[in-house]
Amino acid sequence: MGWATIIKPKSNVLDLDLKEVWSYRDLLSLFIKRDIVTQYKQTILGPFWNIIQPAITVFMYMVIFGGIAGIPTEGIPQPLFYLSGVCMWQFFSDCLYKTSNTFCTNVGLYSKVYFPRLISPLSTVLSTFFRFCIQFFLFVAVYLCYLFFGTHLYPNWYIFLSPLLVLMLAGISLGIGIIVSSLTIKYRDMQFLFTFVVQLWMYATPIVYPLAEVHGQFLGININTLICLNPITPIIKTFRYGFFDVGDFMGWGWLIYSFLFSAIILFIGIIVFNRREKNFMDNV
């Protein structure tokens, strides 16, 4: 009679061992359920916070950026313009924050039982996707209300790229998040620096302003070009273009750039994460 489970050290730096992660898919589903339940435990409104939070955020953006600053929204109704950016960005930033803390939040569990450590950040991304679905349905509901009351909105076939765009956001956030998580074990300052970087990252992404309104230069480089180099920019622009058909499509070149960035950073992140996990408990 053979062994049911064999635990062995990784022999190759490129040994991702995703087959082992798949064999623990039942544990992954339990972690997802745990993350969702504990998030809303002992709350009065529960999942409704996922509707209230973006609604308040959109209202503040309308007052500050749309009203006081007077930033145009390319003819798109302000609630739809801001909500389309908010639901995508909050999914991305939530995944970043949570996966970057995955080692610290699961230290008690890691010290007691063995399982593929990649299960933890994966469950975080998938449970955050549950929140994104609620906010996305809010966006679709507001979108349909505007259509019902006669607002001229012109969705095009790029709207069908939305699942791929969300997958790209998940890949980028997971890759960067687990890299930062691996570094914060030894350098705790990274956690504070990363929080600051993510806040600045939002303003380097066309969430509260259209890309066409960006002008000027920084150190001799066109600021519009710098923002386009942000891998999140083509994703947000394509998402809005699919639903509103406003502005110019950035082009497949930029979208492929974001896709390749997502795939490469995820691959690097998994390698770094797997390399660091064997020394995790010693550093903690």
N, C-alpha and C positions, 0 to 999 in steps of 0.2 A: 504494500500500500504506500503510495507516494505522498509527499507533503502537499497540503492544500495551498499553503502560501510560502513563498521563498523570498526572503529579504536579503538583498545583496547590494554592495556598493556600486555606484556608477563607475564604469570603466572608461568612459569617453565623455569629453566635455560637451559634445553635441548629442549625447544620449538624453533625449527629452522624456522618454519613457511615458508617452501619452497613453499607451495601452493600459498601464497600471492605473492611471487616473480614470479611464473608462470602466475598469473593473470595480471602482469604488463609486459608481454613479448613484447607487442607493444612498450612500452617505452624503453625496453632493445634494441630492434632493432633500434630505433631512436638514442639512445646513441652510438651504434656501428657505425652507419652511421656518426654521429657527430665526433667521434674520428678519423675515417678514413679521412673524408673530411678536418677537421682542421689540420691534420698532414701534408697534402700536399698542403694546401692553400697557394697561393703566392710563390710557388716554380716553377722553370723552368722545372726541370726533373721529378718532381712528384714521382710516385711509382718506377721509375727507380733507385732512391737512394737505394732501397732495394736490388738492384743487384750490384750497385757500391760499397756500403759499405762492404759487405762480400767479394767482389772480391779484394778490397784493403787490407782488413784484412788478407785474405789468402796469398796474395803476401808478406806482411810483415812477416807472420809466416814462409813462405818458405825461406825468406832471413835470418831471425834471428835464428829460431829454426832448420830449415832444412839445411841452409847453414853455418852460423857462428858456431852454437852450434853442428851441425852434429847429431842431434837426429834422429834415424831411424824411419821409418813409417811402419814397418812390411811388407815391399814389396808392400804396397799400393802406387800408384802415389801420390806425395805430395799434388797437388791441391785437389784431392778427399779426402785424409785423413783429411786435415785441414778443407775443406768445410763441410764435414759431421759433424764435431764437432762444427764448427762455427754456422751453421744454427740451430742446436739444442740448443746450449748454448745461443745464442742471443735471441731466443724465451723465454727461461727460465729467463734470466736476465732482459729482457725488461718487462716481466710480473711482476717480483719481484719489480723493481724500480717503475713502474707505480702504481701497487696496493698498495705499501707501502705509496704512497702520495695521495691516493684517498680522504681522509678526507680534506687535505689541498687544493687540487685542486678544490674541489666541495663545499667549504664552503659557497659561495654565493648562490648556488642552494639549499643547505640543509636548509638555513635560511628562504627560501621563500615558499617552497612547500613540501608537504609530499609525499613520495614514499618509498618503501623498500630500505634502504641504500645499501643493498647487490647488487642492480642493478648496481651501479657504478663500483665496482671492477670486476664484471662479464663482463660488457661491455668492460672493459679494456683488459681483457684476450682474449675475442673473437675478438676484433679489432686487437690485436697483432697477433692473429692467421692468419689474412689476410696477414700480412707481412711475417709470417713464410711460408705460402703457396708459395709466390713469390720466396723466397730463396730456398725452397725445390725443386721447379721446376727448378731453376738454377742448383742445385746439380744434379738432374736427367738428365738435358741436358748435363752437363759436363760428367756425368757417361756414357751416351749413346754415346757421342763423343769418349770416350776412347774405348768403345766396338767396335765402327765402324772402328776405326783405328787399331784394332787388339790386344789391350791390353787384357790379360786374367783376367777377373773378374768373380767370381763365386758366384752369389747370391744364397741364399738358402731359405727355406720356412720360416725362422725366419723374413724375410723381411715383412711378413704379420702382424707382431706384431707392425709395425711402428705406426699405429693409436693409439694403446694402449699406446705405449711409449710416444707419444706426449700428450695424455690425462693425463698420470702420471706426466709429467713435468708441465702441466697446474695446476693440483691439488696441487702439492707441492708449486709452486710459488704463487698460489692464497691463500693457507692456511697460508704460512709464511708472505706473503705480507700484508694480512689484520690484522694479529696479530701485525706486526710492525706498521701498520697504526694506530691501536688502541692505541699503546703505545706512538707514536710520538705526539699525541695530548697533552699529559701532559708533556712528556719528549722530547723536540725537539732535544736534543743531539743524540737520537737514530737514527735520519735521517742521520747524518754525520757518525756515527759508522757503520750503516748498509751498506752505500755505500762502505766503506773500507772493510767490511766483504765479500761482494759479489765479489769484485775484488780479494781477496785472495782465495775465494771459487773456482774460475775458475782454479787456479793453483793446487788446491786439487782434480781436476777432470781431467781425461785423455783426454783433448781436444787437446793439442799440443804435447803430447807424448803418446806412447803406454804403457799400464799398465805393460807389460812384462819387460819393461826397468827400472821399479822402484825397487830399492834395498836399503838395509840399515835398520837401526833402529832409533827410536826416543823415548827416555825415556824407553828403553827396549822393545818397541813394534815395530813389523815389520811395516815399512811404507806402504808396499803393502797392508797389512790388514787394516790399517787406511784409505787408499784411497778407499778400497772396502766398508768400512762402510759408506762412502759418498753415500747417496741414489741416486745421479745422476749418479754415476759410472756404476752400472749395466745397466742403461738405455742407456747411450752412447755406452757401450761395446756391448750390444745386437743389437743396431741400426747398428753399423759398421759390426758386425758379419753377420747380415742378408744380407747386401749388398756386402760384400767382402769375407766372409767365410775364414777369416784370423785370426789366433790365436785360443784360446780356448774359447768356450762358458762358461760364468761364472757359469751357472747352474740355474735351476729354483728356488732354494732356495734364491739366491741373488735377483732374479727378483721379487719373492713374497715379499721379504723384502722391496724392493722399493715401491711395490704396496701398502703394508700395511702402510708404512710410509706416502705415499701420502694420503691415505684414512683417517688415524688418524689425521694428521696435518691439513687437510682440515676441518674435523669435529670440531677439537679444535678451529681452526681459525674462523669458522662461529659462534661458541658459544661466543668466546671472542668479536668478532665484534658486535654481537647482544646485548651483555651486555653493551658495551661501547657506542653504538650509542645514547642511551637515554640521556647520560650526555655530548654528544659531544659539543653542542652549549654553554653549561656552561663553559667548559674548554677553548674553543676558545675565 
